[in-house]
């Protein structure tokens, strides 16, 4: 194996449990196993990769979902692996912390860009290259949200490798200065590695906590409540958006690489 594609094809099943030809043209990415469980239950299908580093499954319409774990390194890994199957589009269903007073728990964030604070994306492009989604893909997601009359925000999110930062007042001051709408650990990496691998990509983030205020920090109890109240809806929007793109035969790219 000498080429990137050969390596990625060889490693794909070892990581995800699915052969390259088992994955569909449209893929949902998530950090949480319960998203994959609910997807499999909805379509009455088996889950691949249980007990391994990632899990995946694909419905009869050719829509796949992959739980890649969390963090920017894992996000880059799955996007590099997917370069071997060249999906037509990838949508990340992640959670984020709301950094503005207007971002309430349960709101959705459709980011127009992400600040590259994680460092992983620096291995793919220079720091001045912006991390951005494929806007045509986001058009479909926004239309589903509007049809369902759901609150959502657009803006820039900050992606970090730091998992525990809520105590750091200097970092909080920095987040206020950069005017970020939300904070997560994967979005910028997915946008940049999607660009590097020529994969159309997007992200629909669910606001799960408000970490800038002490009473807004995530706890086991608050996370359980968010899961009970909003995860099914989050997954449903992702499924509908990607299915509608596929059914309409829309091309996501506006140009040749």
N, C-alpha and C positions, 0 to 999 in steps of 0.2 A: 504494500500500500504506500504509494508515493504522493498521491494528490489529496487535497482536502476532501473532495467528494467521496473518494474511496474510503477514507478514514471515517467520515460521518456515516456513510451507508453501513459500514461494518459495526459501528458503535451504537447505531440508533436503537436496535432491539435490546441491546444490553442495558441501555439506560431506561427506555420507555416500556419495554415489553412487547412492542408492536414491530412487525416487519415493515420495511418501507412501503410496500404495496398495500398494507392494511390501513394506512393513514389516508384521510380524505384530502380534498383540494382546499378545504377551509378548516381552520383549526382555532379552537378556543384554548387559551393558556390560563392556568390558575395556579395559586400557591396552596390551595386547600383541597384535601382529599374529599371533604364532604360535597364539593362541587362535582367531582367526578362520580361519586356515589349517587348523587341525585340525578345526574345526567344518565347514568346507566340504568337507574330505576325507571326513569321516565320512558326510555326507549326499549327497556327489557333486553339489555345486552350485557355481555361479560366485560370485566375489567382486566386489562393486561398489565403485567408488571408488578402485581401485588408482592410486597416483600422486598422490592428492589428500590433503586434511588428515585424513580419516577413511575407514575402510572398513566395509562391512556386507554381510550376506547373510542370507537367510531360507530355512528348510527347508520342505518340503511340508506340515508340520503347523502352519505359521504361527508358528514360533519364530524370532526374529531375533537376530543378534549384531552389535554395533557396537564397533569399536575407535576410541575418541574421543581417543586420545593420553594424556597424563598431566597432572596438575595441576588445581587447583580451577577455573581459568578455563575450561578445556576441559570439565570436568565440568558446570559451569553452562551452558555453551553447548549441549551435547547435550541436557540436560534441557529447556532452553527450546525447542529445535528440536522435541523430541518432544511438546511441548504441542500442536503442530498435528495430531498423529495420535491423541492420547489413548490410549496403550497401557493395557491393563488392569493391567500390572505390569512393573516393571523390577528386575532383580537385577544388582548390580555384583559381578563376579568380579575382585577386586583382590589385591594383595600388600601385606603390612605388615611392619614391624619389630616383633618381640616385645620388650616392655619388662620383662616379669616372668620370674623364673627358671622359672616353670611353663609358659611359652610356648616350646616347642621348634620348631625348623625342621621344617616339614611339618605342623604342627598347623593346624587351621582356627579362625578366630575369627568368631563370629556376633555382631556388636556390638549391644548393647541401646541404645546412644546414641553420639554422637561429640561431642567438645569442639571448638568452632568456633575453632580457632587460625589458620585460613587467611585470614580477612578477606573473601573473596569473598562468603560467605553474608550478610555485613552489608548488602549491597545489596538483600537480599530481605526480611529480618526484623530487628528489633532484637536485640542480642546476648543478651538474656535468654530468647529463644525457643529451646527445646532442639532439637537435631538428632537426630531419632529415626526409626527405620524403621517400616514397616507390619508389626505383629507377626504378623498372620495369615499374611503371606507367609513370614516367618521360621519359622513353625510347620512349613510344608512342608519347608523346607530342613533344619531340625533333625531331622525324621522320616527324611529320606533319610540323613543322617549316622548316626543311630542304627541304621537298618536295615543299614548297611554296617559298623557297629561301628568308626567312625572317631573319633579323639580330636578334640574341639573345645572351645573356651572361649567363654564369654559374658562381656561386660563392656563398659567404655567405652574407645573408642579416641580418640586425639588426632590431629586433622587439621591439617597445617601447610603453609605455602607454601615453607618452607625445604628445599632439597634437600640441602645439605651442612651438617650441624649436629653431626656426631658428635664433633668436636673441642671443642665448646662445653660445658664442665663446668657452667656456670651454667644452661644450658638443660636439661641432664640432671637437675640438682637440681630444676628446676621440674617436669619430667616425673614425677619420683618423688613430688613433693608432690601432684600432681593425681591420682595413683593410676591412671594410664592403663595399660591392658593392652597396647596396641599403638599404633603410629604410622603414618600414611599421609598422602596428599596429596589425597584426593578424597571420602572417605566422608561427612564432615559436609556438604560442599557438595551431594552427591547427595541426602542426606536433606532438607536445607532447600529446595532447588530442587524436589524432588519435592512437598513440602508446598505450595510457592508455585504449582506448576503442576497441583496436584490429581492427581498420579500416585502410585500405590502403589509403594513402593520398598523395597529391601533390599540387604544386602551380605553376601557370604561372602568373607572375606579369608584368604589363605594366608600363614602366617608364613614369610618368605623369608630373614630374617636376625635377628641379635640385637645391635642396634647399641649397646647400653649397655656392652658389654664389647669391648675391642680385637679379640680373636680372633673375635668374632661379627659383625664388620662385613662387608657384602656385597662380594664380589670377582667378577671375571669368571668365575673358576673355580667359586665357590660358587653363583653365579646359574645357571650352566649345569647344575650338578648338581640344583638345585631344579627347573628346567624339565624335566629328564629324568625325575625321580622322581615329581613331584607334579602337573604341569600337566594331564595327561590325566584324572587323578582329579578335580581341581578342576572342570574343564569338564564332566565326566560328572555330577557332583553337581548343578551348575547346570542342565544339560539335563533331568535327571530331575525335579528339583523344579518347574521351570516347566512341564514337560509334564504332570506329575501334577495341578497346579492347573488347567490348561486342560481336561484330560480329565474331571475331577470337576465342572467348572463352578462352582467355588467363587467366591463374591464376596469380594473382599479388604476393601472398605470396610465399616466398621460404622456409618457415619453419613453424612449428607449434608453437603456443604460449604456 
